[in-house]
């Protein structure tokens, strides 16, 4: 009985739990908060201006890629805008009609 000589007290039940107090968070208003936000906004604007001034030269391949990508995107937008909703639904219905109907219940009886 060496290991079990002392049990650490009585069993605690749910009804006897101690309720913990919630900590209240005190929010102190700082007058410097507005000034700090204003300084950050000014700093952010100056960083944007610095980024705009840095002009990175694109290589010829990069320019051609960007041009082709813009052209493809414009083509995609034209195709989507060309059809009305009704036409898109009709096209989808035609496509579904031509597909095999794999959800149908197969014929079970071999005699008929």
Secondary structure, DSSP 8 states (H G I E B T S, - for coil): --TTS---S----GGG--------------THHHHHHHHHHHHHHHHHHHHHH------HHHHHHHHHHHHHHHHHHHHHHHS-HHHHHHHHHHHHHHS--TTS-----S--
